Amino acid sequence: MNDWQKSTRADYEQKGFAARSGYGRSPAFLIVDFINGFTDPKTPLGGDFAWEINATRQLLEAFRRGGLPIFYTTTAYRKDLRDGGVFVKKVPSLAILQQGSPLVEVDPRIEPLPGEKVIEKKYASAFFGTDLDAELRKLGADTVVMAGCTTSGCIRASVIDSLQHGYHTIVVREAVGDRAAFMVPEVMLNVAFFEGRPVDVELPATVDLKVVKTEPGIKGGSATNVTKPATLETGVVVNVPPFINEGEIIRVDTAEGKYLERAN
């Protein structure tokens, strides 16, 4: 964290905005919209969520071993899109999510097993206009552990509704993702407004991110033309010098997705 981030967090904590909901006794796992239309980078709605999918798969295995309830959501519309309302008008790319299309099926890397319900929704929240709340209450769940995409859209909306329905709500940071590869908590963004409405968001020129996976560093490996891949905390992969190790914080150019320097 830089000084601005530290002071902002301290201010939030002092004012009581940094508390957690905690866990209850009966958790359920909710996977929001990890469907082909969102997890295939080649689609208009898609992003690369390989890192988050892998984390979700590990959570799935744990919930299945414990015999705990698991729910998925998909977003799907009729061909005439009337069931999409203003949401589809606002986000025209959603029109590719037609009922019966492979794009609305759950990503095969985390394919549901028999008995794991897939809930069809039309809007951002997994709760809005669905029977999710009724299903959770029928099972006696009091905690919703959440994975999926996108963090700034459907996850955010689902989290708010989950809390408003009275559930302890846990967002697994490693298992949620956004299309902006360098979005992390407390990064300052430039937001352009027109007539009081946000119309554009610009990332900072650089961000400092933690290396979570890479080959061991080579002592003295300073050759400028030699690099190795490194996975950062957001799941994005960048090429770094051979001396960089896991756990280090590096500075990345957000425009080109390139390593710039060590940040710690």
FENBELHU-V761933 format. One record per residue. RES is the residue in one small letter. PHI is phi as a letter, one per 20 degrees, with the letter a starting at -180 (999 if undefined). D_CENTER is the distance of its C-alpha to the mean C-alpha in Angstrom with 2 decimals. Layout:
res->(RES/RES)
phi->(PHI/PHI)
d_center->(D_CENTER/D_CENTER)
//
This chain:
res->(m/n/d/w/q/k/s/t/r/a/d/y/e/q/k/g/f/a/a/r/s/g/y/g/r/s/p/a/f/l/i/v/d/f/i/n/g/f/t/d/p/k/t/p/l/g/g/d/f/a/w/e/i/n/a/t/r/q/l/l/e/a/f/r/r/g/g/l/p/i/f/y/t/t/t/a/y/r/k/d/l/r/d/g/g/v/f/v/k/k/v/p/s/l/a/i/l/q/q/g/s/p/l/v/e/v/d/p/r/i/e/p/l/p/g/e/k/v/i/e/k/k/y/a/s/a/f/f/g/t/d/l/d/a/e/l/r/k/l/g/a/d/t/v/v/m/a/g/c/t/t/s/g/c/i/r/a/s/v/i/d/s/l/q/h/g/y/h/t/i/v/v/r/e/a/v/g/d/r/a/a/f/m/v/p/e/v/m/l/n/v/a/f/f/e/g/r/p/v/d/v/e/l/p/a/t/v/d/l/k/v/v/k/t/e/p/g/i/k/g/g/s/a/t/n/v/t/k/p/a/t/l/e/t/g/v/v/v/n/v/p/p/f/i/n/e/g/e/i/i/r/v/d/t/a/e/g/k/y/l/e/r/a/n)
phi->(999/e/f/f/f/f/f/f/f/f/f/f/f/f/e/n/d/d/f/c/f/m/d/e/d/c/e/c/d/d/d/e/l/e/d/g/f/d/e/e/f/e/e/f/e/e/b/e/d/g/f/f/f/f/f/f/f/f/f/g/g/f/f/f/f/e/m/e/f/c/c/d/c/c/d/b/c/f/f/e/m/f/f/e/l/f/g/f/f/f/c/g/f/f/f/f/e/e/g/n/e/g/f/e/e/f/g/f/f/c/g/f/e/g/n/e/f/d/e/e/c/d/c/f/f/f/e/f/m/c/e/g/g/f/f/f/f/f/e/m/f/c/c/d/e/d/c/p/b/e/g/e/d/f/f/g/f/f/f/f/f/f/f/f/e/n/e/f/c/d/d/e/g/f/d/c/b/c/f/f/f/d/f/c/g/m/f/e/d/e/d/e/d/c/l/n/d/f/c/b/c/d/f/f/f/c/c/d/c/e/e/d/b/a/f/g/f/d/f/m/f/d/f/f/e/d/c/b/f/c/e/e/f/e/n/f/d/c/e/c/f/f/e/f/d/g/n/f/d/c/e/c/f/f/f/d/m/d/f/d/a/f/d/c)
d_center->(20.57/23.20/25.87/24.29/21.06/23.26/25.51/22.82/21.32/24.93/25.72/22.86/24.02/27.60/26.97/25.12/21.60/19.97/20.76/18.66/19.18/19.91/20.34/22.86/24.83/23.39/19.69/17.97/14.75/12.66/10.37/9.21/10.02/9.56/12.86/14.83/14.76/11.08/11.01/14.39/14.43/17.94/17.26/17.17/13.75/12.34/10.33/10.62/8.02/11.00/10.03/7.06/9.62/12.25/10.89/10.48/13.98/15.40/14.39/15.91/19.01/19.44/19.21/21.55/23.96/24.13/24.78/22.12/20.83/17.81/16.53/14.50/14.10/14.97/15.89/19.45/22.51/26.23/27.86/29.35/25.97/27.82/25.36/22.67/24.71/23.85/20.12/21.10/23.61/21.10/18.65/21.26/19.03/18.04/21.62/20.80/19.25/22.72/23.63/24.90/23.09/21.37/18.39/17.70/18.08/15.50/14.68/17.79/16.17/15.15/18.00/19.09/22.43/25.29/24.87/21.08/20.71/18.63/18.62/19.01/17.81/18.76/16.75/13.35/13.94/14.33/17.52/19.20/22.06/21.23/22.93/19.97/21.60/24.92/23.66/22.10/25.35/27.47/26.02/26.42/22.79/22.25/18.82/15.46/12.98/9.55/6.91/5.38/4.39/4.78/4.07/7.68/9.03/9.06/7.03/9.34/12.23/12.00/11.92/14.91/16.73/16.28/17.91/20.47/21.42/22.21/19.67/18.62/14.84/12.78/9.06/8.67/7.28/7.78/6.16/2.46/2.16/4.88/8.43/10.01/10.19/11.79/9.88/10.27/11.75/15.29/15.52/18.19/17.79/20.79/20.58/23.47/24.98/27.61/29.70/27.31/24.21/21.37/21.86/20.22/17.82/18.86/17.19/19.68/21.85/20.62/17.97/18.59/16.21/16.94/17.95/16.67/18.51/21.67/25.29/27.65/29.04/32.56/34.92/36.60/34.40/34.56/35.36/33.61/33.40/31.73/27.99/25.55/21.85/19.47/15.81/14.22/11.82/8.98/10.03/12.35/15.96/18.92/22.60/24.22/27.83/29.10/29.69/26.06/24.98/21.93/21.17/22.45/20.90/21.39/21.55/19.98/21.18/18.28/20.62/21.57/18.93/21.88/22.79/25.24/26.35/25.81/24.61/26.06)
//
